[in-house]
Structure formats: structure tokens, C-alpha cells
Amino acid sequence: MRKLQLAVLAVFTIVITSCTKDNPLSEETQETNLSSEISQELLTIPQINAIIDEELRRTGDFSWKNTTDQVLWSATVHGGDVLTIGYGNQGESFSTQKNARLTNSKNSIVSEIMSIEEGTRKETLFEDDDVLNVIDVQVNSITTISALRKRDDIRYMEPNAYSFFYSEQYPQTRSSKGCNKDGQSLNSNDYRTIAPGSLVSWTYDEHNIEQAWSYSTGANVTVGLIDTGVSQSQSLLGSNFNDGYSSGRTIQKYGTFIDSSWWWSSNYDGPHDKCGHGTSMGATIASPRNNDNLPVGVAYNSNLIAYRATEDVVLNDYHERKGVKDALRQLADRNDVKIISMSIGYPWSIENIKDAVRYAHSKGKLIFAAGGTSLDFTNWYPVIFPASMSETVAVTGITDDGTYEQCATCHDGNEIEFTIVMQRANDVNRTGTVLGFYNGDTAYVGGSSVATATTAGIAALVWARHPSWSRNQVLNKMRQSSEFYPNKDSTKGYGNIDALQAVQ
């Protein structure tokens, strides 16, 4: 795996350390550089990371637009000279029809880069999205960065292949809820058996999901899952997707992730999960109501389209960011897809993914995103991207103690819309029960990830009950069926959803 430098971040295990002393560009220095001649010195990776750490610590967010030309250029060079550019006016994330102004703007940007870098168009422009107003170009001169930043037709520039950020204080720490393919035996108190032989997770009872099945099972609704794919070794998410009481539905698997440390590689890695996370999310949403004594999904008669767009849950790699962008584009263009579930993310915004989210939202998709899952000493961190966007519906997890206690690894904040009970208050290891990675396996899965997938499944139940409804009607019904409605809590949103009330 190529993420050796990033093993720490895993969704967001950000521990913001005091970096001012070691920061080569403190706030005062940055202001000086912005108003005087830009340094031509290439900053090191630790220097760049210290600057990122400092802004995160000061503001709780980070944006490349707030850095100097030197910082942006240095990160671009360390990222293989790859620069992602969003062109057009502010707000022009995409263009569904040919637009001469935008085409001219793009060509002008590329021509300016070619002139300064003395390269050909083929050498300069290697990714040109035909709907999103985004290009990926090769840049190795700080003069190019400075010239582009003076233009008024560029919305953002990001070094999307810079994948070296990490927290030096905890260099070996990973998220407690990332990749895991191991099966686990389930505590008998954490499930019930129902006909024809399926296991219902204890968490479903907290939201009246089984009772909701009397009205809707998600039939004829298609959910798109953007994650690490689903396992080819789990037949209930493959050839036996129609099993037991689940029938007449389809599962489709695609891959947009390129498994390579080189940005120019075209080595698509296929649709199959190698992490385990996507399998757990797909199973939570749509595992069949089987007769094999294995866990059932929330919307067990819904269709599922699963994308392997990432290697794991942290969007810190160029190919993951491109993979998620492309998956969103493709799902947005499908008329059969109503819901998109994304239990993945990053601490700060990734602009080309933001453009793709906006495009999918413009197509009427109801997009659920995980509020964030980290270790207990970093769950203070705010709601992560893309759950932080207004175009997504942010979800987090809580315990069953009855007081809306935040789960041990979950983030919350004012962007949260819904909560899902997914952890025992007296045992952090007893979370939701789910189908395992391999045939016959069961497992536990927690964090805001499973909370998000559960909510996407409930949305499928509502939409199947009301197939003519719009996205806003479905979302409003879910809000009205939540505990705090019509009020909204400052960190837990509308609270727990009552699935039964939502489908009645």
C-alpha cells in the first residue's frame, strides 16, 4: 500500500499540535511573503505539514488558497507536479452544455501554462473533465503558480497529488474503524433471528426498522455506494443478492480507483473490495433478508450500485480523489439512482470532489455523508468533508445510553442532520452487527460510517413507500420523523430517526 506516510490520518485522526515554533512560515512570515517577493526555495514536506497543522489548529479548517505561492508550489512539486484547477466564475462547478466562454477560459489557462513551462498541450493537460469545470495539469515552476493566481477565471488550485500530510505526534495511529476483513462472533444479545433465518442487529430496534418493513422494504429504489467496493468473496452481495425474502433486485459493481503511486497510471483496480469497509457499508444498506442465519440490511429489497473509488476511508491520494469524483459523476448521470451513501472523507475540503457533489445534487440525488470517525482523543474534531457541505446530509453515531452520548469515535457539529444508535454505552466494541467480508462471516461495525449507511437504508424505505416524491420530500419526512423535530440540536441535528414513523 502506498499510504505509509499517511497511516495516521485515517479519517481524520488529526491531532493538531503547536507548530508555530517549528513553522518556517508563521502567520507573520506568510503576511510578509504575500506582500513582497515570493521565496524561490522549495519547502520540505515537514515544513508544508507544519503550515497545514498551524492553520488547522488556529481555524479548524485548511485551504490551499490561504497559503503563499511558495507553499502551493512546493506541495505541487512534492505531489509529482500535479495541479488541479477549477476554472470559471465562482459557483460554476459544472457545465452540462457547451459553453464558449468556459472553453476559452480553459484553453487560455492551458496555453499560459504551456508558455511558461515550455511544454506541449499533451504534456501539460492530462485530465479534462467533460462536465465538471476541472482540469489536472502538470506544473513545476513557481512562476506558473504566481501567474495563475492573478487570473480571475480560476476558482481554485490544489496540489491533489500531495498525499504526505500526517500528524507527527501520533505517526502510527490509524482510525479504529477503517479497513478490516476479519470476521467476528456476535454476542447473542446483539441480534434477533427473524424469518426466514436472518439476524436483525440490535441497533435496528432503536429506530423501529423491523416494524417499518411492514410498509416498505426498499423495493425499486437504487442506492449508490461510494466506498472501497464490496467483497467478491461475499455471495450475499453477489450471486446470492436475491436470497430468502429478497427478490427481483440487482447489484452492480464498478471501479474508478487506480491502484498506483503514479498519477499518470491507468491501472484501474476493478470493483472488488480489498479493505472491508465498503463491504460492511453495502451490507448495512442492502444485505438480503436471507435464510443463512446472517445479518440483514436495512433496505433488503433495494438495488445497490457499489463503486470501488477509494483504497480506504481517507481521501488523501490523487487517485482516490479522482476516483470519488468520477464515481459521483457516473451516479449523478443515472436516472435510476436516487440515493448516494458516502462513509468516507477528509478533514478539509477537496475542491474537485466538491464540484462533483454539487453536480450530483443538481441531479436530485439525496447524498448522505459520514460526520467523521476518529480515535477517542481526536473526536473533538469538527464534521469532516464532504459531510460539511450543505449539499450533503451529515450523519453521526451515538450510544444507547438514552442521553445522546456521542459514540467513542464519532464527530459531531452543527452540520449534523441525523443520529443513529450504533454503540453500547457500556462496551465500545459492541456496535452494529453486519454481514462479514467472507461467506458465512459476521462482524461488528461502528462509527459514523455505519450510521450513514443505516440512514441511507432508511431513506430507501421512505422513497420506496413514496416513489413519486422528490429528494426534499423524502428528506423532510425523515426530519419530521426524528426525535427533536421541529427543533434542531446544535451538534446532533434532528436526532434519532423513527423509521416506522417515516414510512407511515
ABEGO torsion letter per residue (X at the ends): XAAAAAAAABGGBBBBBBAAAABABBAAAAAAAAABBBBABBBBAAAAAAAAAAAAAAAGBBBAAABBAAAAAAAAAAAGGBBBBBBEBBGBABBABBBAAAAAAAAAAAAAAAAAAGBBAAAABABBBAABBBBBBBBABAAAAAAAAABAABABBBBAABAABBBAABAABBBABBBBABBBBBBAAABBBBOAGBBBBAAAAAAGAAAAAAABAGBGBBBBBBBAEBBAABAAABAAABBEABBGBBBBBBBABBBBABAABABBAEABBAAGAAAAAAAAAABBBBAAGBBBBABAABBBBBBBABABABBABAAAAAAAAAAAAAAAABAABABBBBABEBABBBAAAAAAAAAAAAAGBBBBBBAEBBBAAAAABBBBOAAABAABBBBBBBBAAGAGBBBAABBBEAABABBBBABBAABAABBBBBBBABBGBBBBBBEAAAAAAAAAAAAAAAAAABAABBAAAAAAAAAAABAAOABBBAAAEAEBBBAAAAAX
